[in-house]
Amino acid sequence: MANKDRLIYRLPDTETLVIKLVGEWDLSEGLVSTDDFAQQLSFNPALKAVVVDGRQLKHWDSSLICYLRSVVSTVAANNLSLEYLHTPEGVLRLIKLADAVPESISNVEVKPGFSLTESVGKRAIHFYQEMSHFTGFVGESVIAFVNFYRGKAVYRRVDFFGFIEDSGPSSLAIVTLISLLIGMILAFVGAVQLEKFGASIYVASLVGLSMAREMAAMMTAIIMAGRTGAAFAAQLGSMQVNEEIDALKTMGVSPVEFLVVPRMLALVIMLPLLTIYANVMGILGGALVSKLMLDITWSMYIDQMMSTVPLIHFVIGLIKSVLFGVVIALSGCFMGMSSGRSASAVGKATTNAVVLGIVLIIVFDSLVTIATTVIGV
């Protein structure tokens, strides 16, 4: 008798070891170690078989399963055969179920060999696949816009006006703050340098040209990429998780027409208006710095800016803002609709939407700047 009177080891012959399970097997009595069993095996090297006898077993719980699992492992390690005699059917089923589930390796650190060629190849293939997917998405968006102008697109007008409110009036506060500060920074940096040459009045030209061609449209677009583009990706990603996009397809409704078109149209309308507002705020910030640091009056500042900054520069900024609106909407909607079906995937899609949007904003800004420089505008 061993292990709190719950086990009896018996040797009917030199090749067989019988383990008799006795009485109550309860966790309240603690788990039974297999050390005695291992000793029996070491004392009897001629053993070839192990028999588990459960005729005297009364009540049992998971403590018995834990013990028998250890016995199974030890028997397998010693290349012995194992037989169950009068063992409860529930015990056998639980042991079989435990053996059917593989051991988790999620916490095991896997260190694959590093191959630069393989890594570059995988990234190139992934980039090609993503670009193909994005190109297809752009094509679907173009077709959806054609259907919209033909009056055949399926969407909700209440959603469209909601996106306009979210993309426009709700963004005024942050656009006001950023644009005002950008105008003040440009004026301050320009004043420090131009004052050395006695050309302080040209601060108005510097601020006006910078805000008109570049800073107003770009800073507004970056703000909207981090605010509205991320919101679009999160919304569509959540819809992907809840299978709402699949439901639209099942009902025969194009997800691009229903979800992407109103969002893109709202940004294309509101981003140029926000850019005009950002121009006003940036020029106002530059005027404040000029008034306080350089003693340039408001009328002098406005007259200098109007005489040196033609209207074409503001038109170029508005053209950029339209392109930026399309880019931001496409980035956010694409990442949201291609998101995985988990919370972490939605967060990753949101992050990728902001990164892709900002990268495309810089790329398109560079292309427009190069094009206007080549044609002499």
C-alpha positions as CSV (number, residue, x, y, z in Angstrom):
1,M,0.0,0.0,0.0
2,A,1.3,3.5,-1.0
3,N,0.4,7.0,-1.7
4,K,-2.2,7.5,1.0
5,D,-3.7,4.1,0.6
6,R,-5.0,4.8,-2.9
7,L,-2.6,2.4,-4.8
8,I,-1.4,-1.2,-4.6
9,Y,1.4,-2.5,-6.7
10,R,1.4,-6.3,-7.5
11,L,3.6,-8.5,-9.5
12,P,1.7,-11.6,-10.7
13,D,4.7,-12.6,-12.8
14,T,8.1,-11.2,-13.7
15,E,6.8,-9.5,-16.9
16,T,3.6,-7.8,-15.6
17,L,3.0,-5.1,-13.0
18,V,-0.5,-4.5,-11.8
19,I,-1.6,-1.1,-10.4
20,K,-4.7,-1.5,-8.3
21,L,-6.7,1.6,-7.8
22,V,-8.3,1.6,-4.4
23,G,-11.0,3.6,-2.6
24,E,-11.6,7.3,-3.2
25,W,-9.6,9.5,-5.6
26,D,-10.3,13.1,-4.6
27,L,-8.4,16.3,-5.2
28,S,-9.0,17.1,-1.5
29,E,-6.5,14.4,-0.7
30,G,-4.0,15.8,-3.1
31,L,-2.4,14.6,-6.3
32,V,-0.6,11.2,-6.3
33,S,3.0,11.2,-7.5
34,T,4.3,8.6,-10.0
35,D,7.6,8.3,-8.2
36,D,6.7,4.9,-6.7
37,F,5.6,3.6,-10.1
38,A,8.9,4.7,-11.6
39,Q,10.8,2.9,-8.8
40,Q,8.8,-0.3,-9.4
41,L,9.9,-0.1,-13.0
42,S,13.5,0.4,-12.1
43,F,13.4,-2.5,-9.6
44,N,11.9,-4.9,-12.2
45,P,13.8,-4.4,-15.5
46,A,12.2,-7.5,-17.0
47,L,8.7,-5.9,-17.1
48,K,6.9,-5.9,-20.4
49,A,3.4,-4.9,-19.5
50,V,1.5,-2.7,-17.0
51,V,-2.1,-3.4,-16.0
52,V,-4.4,-0.8,-14.4
53,D,-7.0,-2.6,-12.2
54,G,-10.0,-0.4,-11.2
55,R,-12.3,-3.0,-9.5
56,Q,-11.8,-1.5,-6.1
57,L,-12.1,2.1,-7.2
58,K,-15.1,3.9,-5.7
59,H,-15.3,7.6,-6.5
60,W,-12.9,9.6,-8.6
61,D,-12.2,13.0,-10.1
62,S,-9.6,14.8,-12.1
63,S,-6.8,13.7,-9.7
64,L,-7.1,10.2,-11.1
65,I,-6.9,11.5,-14.7
66,C,-3.7,13.4,-13.8
67,Y,-2.1,10.3,-12.3
68,L,-3.0,8.0,-15.2
69,R,-1.7,10.5,-17.7
70,S,1.6,10.4,-16.0
71,V,1.5,6.7,-16.0
72,V,0.8,6.6,-19.7
73,S,3.8,8.9,-20.4
74,T,6.1,6.8,-18.2
75,V,4.9,3.5,-19.9
76,A,5.4,5.0,-23.3
77,A,8.9,6.2,-22.4
78,N,9.9,2.7,-21.3
79,N,8.3,0.9,-24.4
80,L,5.9,-1.1,-22.3
81,S,2.3,-2.1,-23.1
82,L,-0.6,-0.8,-21.1
83,E,-3.9,-2.4,-20.4
84,Y,-7.0,-1.2,-18.4
85,L,-9.0,-3.7,-16.4
86,H,-12.4,-2.8,-15.0
87,T,-11.6,0.9,-15.3
88,P,-14.6,3.3,-15.5
89,E,-15.6,4.2,-19.0
90,G,-15.5,7.9,-18.1
91,V,-11.9,7.7,-17.1
92,L,-10.9,6.1,-20.4
93,R,-12.8,8.7,-22.4
94,L,-11.1,11.6,-20.6
95,I,-7.7,10.0,-21.1
96,K,-8.4,9.5,-24.8
97,L,-9.6,13.1,-25.1
98,A,-6.5,14.5,-23.3
99,D,-4.3,12.5,-25.7
100,A,-6.2,13.8,-28.7
101,V,-5.3,17.5,-27.9
102,P,-1.7,18.4,-28.9
103,E,0.4,20.2,-26.5
104,S,0.3,24.0,-26.9
105,I,3.5,25.5,-28.4
106,S,2.4,29.1,-28.3
107,N,4.8,29.9,-25.5
108,V,7.7,28.1,-27.1
109,E,10.1,30.5,-28.7
110,V,10.7,29.6,-32.3
111,K,13.9,30.9,-33.9
112,P,13.8,30.3,-37.6
113,G,17.0,30.7,-39.6
114,F,17.4,34.1,-41.2
115,S,17.6,34.3,-44.9
116,L,18.0,37.7,-46.5
117,T,16.9,36.5,-50.0
118,E,13.8,34.8,-48.6
119,S,12.9,37.8,-46.5
120,V,13.2,40.2,-49.5
121,G,11.3,37.8,-51.7
122,K,8.4,37.5,-49.3
123,R,8.2,41.2,-48.8
124,A,8.2,41.8,-52.6
125,I,5.5,39.3,-53.2
126,H,3.4,40.7,-50.3
127,F,3.9,44.3,-51.7
128,Y,2.9,43.1,-55.2
129,Q,-0.3,41.4,-53.9
130,E,-1.3,44.5,-51.8
131,M,-0.7,46.8,-54.8
132,S,-2.8,44.5,-57.0
133,H,-5.6,44.5,-54.4
134,F,-5.4,48.3,-54.0
135,T,-5.5,48.8,-57.7
136,G,-8.6,46.6,-58.0
137,F,-10.2,48.6,-55.2
138,V,-9.5,51.9,-57.0
139,G,-11.1,50.5,-60.1
140,E,-14.2,49.4,-58.2
141,S,-14.4,52.9,-56.7
142,V,-14.2,54.5,-60.1
143,I,-17.0,52.3,-61.4
144,A,-19.0,53.1,-58.2
145,F,-18.6,56.9,-58.9
146,V,-19.7,56.5,-62.5
147,N,-22.9,54.8,-61.1
148,F,-23.3,57.6,-58.6
149,Y,-23.2,60.3,-61.4
150,R,-25.6,58.2,-63.4
151,G,-27.9,58.2,-60.4
152,K,-27.8,54.4,-60.0
153,A,-25.5,54.1,-56.9
154,V,-27.2,52.6,-53.8
155,Y,-26.3,54.6,-50.7
156,R,-28.1,56.5,-47.9
157,R,-28.2,60.2,-48.0
158,V,-28.4,60.5,-44.3
159,D,-25.0,58.7,-44.1
160,F,-23.6,61.1,-46.6
161,F,-24.6,64.2,-44.6
162,G,-23.3,62.6,-41.5
163,F,-19.9,62.1,-43.1
164,I,-19.9,65.7,-44.3
165,E,-20.6,66.9,-40.7
166,D,-17.8,64.7,-39.3
167,S,-15.3,65.7,-42.0
168,G,-16.1,69.4,-41.9
169,P,-17.6,71.2,-38.9
170,S,-16.3,68.7,-36.4
171,S,-12.7,69.2,-37.7
172,L,-12.7,73.0,-37.5
173,A,-11.2,73.3,-34.0
174,I,-8.1,71.2,-34.7
175,V,-7.6,72.8,-38.2
176,T,-7.9,76.3,-36.7
177,L,-5.3,75.5,-34.0
178,I,-2.8,73.8,-36.4
179,S,-3.1,76.4,-39.2
180,L,-2.8,79.4,-36.9
181,L,0.3,77.9,-35.3
182,I,1.8,77.0,-38.7
183,G,1.3,80.6,-39.9
184,M,2.9,82.0,-36.8
185,I,5.9,79.7,-37.1
186,L,6.5,80.6,-40.7
187,A,6.3,84.3,-39.9
188,F,8.6,84.0,-36.9
189,V,11.2,82.0,-38.8
190,G,11.0,84.3,-41.8
191,A,11.1,87.5,-39.6
192,V,14.4,86.4,-37.9
193,Q,16.1,85.9,-41.3
194,L,14.5,88.8,-43.4
195,E,15.1,91.3,-40.6
196,K,18.8,91.0,-41.1
197,F,18.4,92.3,-44.7
198,G,15.9,95.0,-43.9
199,A,13.2,93.1,-45.9
200,S,10.7,92.4,-43.1
201,I,7.8,93.3,-45.2
202,Y,8.4,90.1,-47.3
203,V,7.2,88.0,-44.3
204,A,3.7,88.5,-45.8
205,S,4.9,87.1,-49.1
206,L,6.6,84.1,-47.4
207,V,3.6,83.2,-45.3
208,G,1.0,83.7,-48.1
209,L,2.9,81.7,-50.7
210,S,3.8,78.8,-48.2
211,M,0.2,78.5,-47.0
212,A,-1.4,78.8,-50.4
213,R,0.8,76.2,-52.3
214,E,1.8,73.8,-49.6
215,M,1.2,74.1,-45.9
216,A,-2.6,74.7,-45.8
217,A,-3.5,71.8,-48.1
218,M,-0.9,69.4,-46.7
219,M,-1.4,70.0,-43.0
220,T,-5.1,69.9,-43.3
221,A,-4.8,66.6,-45.3
222,I,-2.5,65.1,-42.6
223,I,-4.9,66.1,-39.9
224,M,-7.8,64.5,-41.8
225,A,-5.8,61.4,-42.5
226,G,-5.2,60.9,-38.7
227,R,-8.7,61.8,-37.8
228,T,-11.2,60.9,-40.6
229,G,-9.1,58.4,-42.5
230,A,-8.5,56.4,-39.3
231,A,-12.2,56.7,-38.4
232,F,-13.2,55.3,-41.8
233,A,-10.8,52.3,-41.4
234,A,-12.1,51.6,-37.9
235,Q,-15.8,51.8,-39.0
236,L,-15.4,49.5,-42.0
237,G,-13.1,47.2,-40.0
238,S,-15.7,46.8,-37.3
239,M,-18.3,46.1,-40.0
240,Q,-16.0,43.4,-41.5
241,V,-15.7,41.8,-38.0
242,N,-19.5,41.8,-37.6
243,E,-20.0,40.4,-41.1
244,E,-22.1,43.4,-42.1
245,I,-20.1,43.8,-45.4
246,D,-20.9,40.2,-46.2
247,A,-24.5,40.8,-45.5
248,L,-24.5,43.7,-48.1
249,K,-23.0,41.4,-50.7
250,T,-25.6,38.8,-49.9
251,M,-28.4,41.3,-50.5
252,G,-26.9,42.3,-53.8
253,V,-25.7,45.8,-52.6
254,S,-22.3,46.9,-53.7
255,P,-20.2,47.6,-50.5
256,V,-18.1,50.1,-52.5
257,E,-21.2,52.1,-53.6
258,F,-22.9,51.9,-50.2
259,L,-19.9,52.5,-48.0
260,V,-17.0,54.1,-49.9
261,V,-18.7,56.6,-52.3
262,P,-20.4,58.7,-49.6
263,R,-17.3,58.8,-47.5
264,M,-15.1,59.8,-50.5
265,L,-17.5,62.4,-51.7
266,A,-17.8,64.0,-48.3
267,L,-14.0,64.3,-48.1
268,V,-13.7,65.6,-51.6
269,I,-16.2,68.4,-50.8
270,M,-15.1,69.3,-47.3
271,L,-11.3,69.2,-47.7
272,P,-11.0,72.1,-50.2
273,L,-13.3,74.2,-47.9
274,L,-11.1,73.3,-44.9
275,T,-8.1,74.2,-46.9
276,I,-9.5,77.7,-47.7
277,Y,-10.2,78.1,-44.0
278,A,-6.7,76.9,-43.1
279,N,-5.3,79.5,-45.5
280,V,-7.2,82.3,-43.7
281,M,-6.0,81.0,-40.3
282,G,-2.4,80.7,-41.4
283,I,-2.3,84.2,-42.9
284,L,-3.9,85.5,-39.8
285,G,-1.2,83.8,-37.6
286,G,1.5,85.4,-39.8
287,A,-0.2,88.8,-39.5
288,L,-0.2,88.5,-35.7
289,V,3.5,87.8,-35.6
290,S,4.3,90.6,-38.1
291,K,2.3,93.1,-36.0
292,L,3.9,92.1,-32.7
293,M,7.5,91.6,-33.9
294,L,8.0,93.8,-36.9
295,D,5.5,96.6,-36.4
296,I,3.9,95.8,-39.8
297,T,0.3,97.1,-39.9
298,W,-2.6,94.9,-41.0
299,S,-3.1,96.9,-44.2
300,M,0.6,96.7,-45.2
301,Y,0.6,93.0,-44.6
302,I,-2.5,92.3,-46.7
303,D,-1.4,94.7,-49.5
304,Q,2.1,93.0,-49.7
305,M,0.6,89.5,-49.8
306,M,-2.0,90.3,-52.4
307,S,0.6,92.0,-54.7
308,T,3.2,89.2,-54.5
309,V,1.0,86.0,-54.2
310,P,-1.1,85.5,-57.3
311,L,-4.4,83.7,-57.1
312,I,-3.0,80.8,-59.1
313,H,-1.1,79.6,-56.1
314,F,-4.3,79.3,-54.1
315,V,-5.9,77.3,-57.0
316,I,-2.9,74.9,-57.0
317,G,-3.5,74.4,-53.2
318,L,-7.2,73.6,-53.8
319,I,-6.3,71.1,-56.6
320,K,-4.0,69.4,-54.2
321,S,-6.7,69.3,-51.5
322,V,-9.1,67.5,-53.9
323,L,-6.5,64.9,-54.6
324,F,-5.7,64.5,-51.0
325,G,-9.4,64.0,-50.2
326,V,-9.6,61.1,-52.7
327,V,-6.3,59.6,-51.3
328,I,-7.4,59.8,-47.7
329,A,-10.8,58.2,-48.4
330,L,-9.4,55.5,-50.5
331,S,-6.7,54.6,-47.9
332,G,-9.1,54.5,-45.0
333,C,-11.8,52.6,-46.8
334,F,-9.4,50.1,-48.4
335,M,-7.7,49.2,-45.1
336,G,-11.0,48.9,-43.4
337,M,-12.6,46.6,-46.0
338,S,-9.5,44.5,-46.2
339,S,-9.2,44.2,-42.4
340,G,-9.1,40.8,-40.6
341,R,-12.0,39.6,-38.4
342,S,-10.6,40.4,-35.0
343,A,-10.1,43.4,-32.7
344,S,-6.3,43.4,-33.2
345,A,-6.8,43.3,-37.0
346,V,-9.1,46.4,-36.8
347,G,-6.5,48.3,-34.8
348,K,-3.8,47.3,-37.3
349,A,-6.0,48.4,-40.2
350,T,-6.5,51.8,-38.6
351,T,-2.8,52.3,-38.1
352,N,-2.1,51.2,-41.7
353,A,-4.7,53.6,-43.0
354,V,-3.1,56.6,-41.4
355,V,0.4,55.5,-42.6
356,L,-0.7,54.8,-46.1
357,G,-2.7,58.1,-46.2
358,I,0.2,60.2,-45.1
359,V,2.6,58.5,-47.5
360,L,0.3,59.0,-50.5
361,I,-0.3,62.6,-49.5
362,I,3.4,63.3,-49.7
363,V,3.8,61.4,-52.9
364,F,0.9,63.2,-54.7
365,D,2.1,66.6,-53.3
366,S,5.5,65.9,-54.8
367,L,4.0,64.9,-58.2
368,V,1.8,68.0,-58.4
369,T,4.7,70.2,-57.4
370,I,7.0,68.7,-60.0
371,A,4.2,69.0,-62.7
372,T,3.5,72.7,-61.9
373,T,7.2,73.5,-61.9
374,V,7.7,71.8,-65.3
375,I,4.8,73.7,-66.9
376,G,6.0,76.9,-65.2
377,V,3.1,77.6,-62.9
